[in-house]
Amino acid sequence: MGRRKLSIEYISDDKKRMNTFKKRQRGIFKKAMQLNILTGHNITVIIQNNKYSFSEYSSKKCEDLIGEYLTCDDSESVQKFTNDDYEEFEKVECDN
């Protein structure tokens, strides 16, 4: 039996929302670590929650990686995504 597809919408219940946040944050950090291990690419993930506290994972010193990003002159080498791109991510399937 497979997993059911969840609709992505705001969770109004505070307990459920915090529980989901904690689980998904852990999952994002785990995926970032795996991506670094599998590919050797440098990864930085910074998450700010509603209480203005931050969590971060970085495969290299976070400040160094962000500094490299901010000084990158070639706009073609930077891919940027927002929530507006969500539907496109849902459609994409990778070729093996």
Secondary structure, DSSP 8 states (H G I E B T S, - for coil): ------------SHHHHHHHHHHHHHHHHHHHHHHHHHH----EEEEE-TTS-EEEEESS-HHHHHHHHHT---GGG-----GGGHHHHHH-----
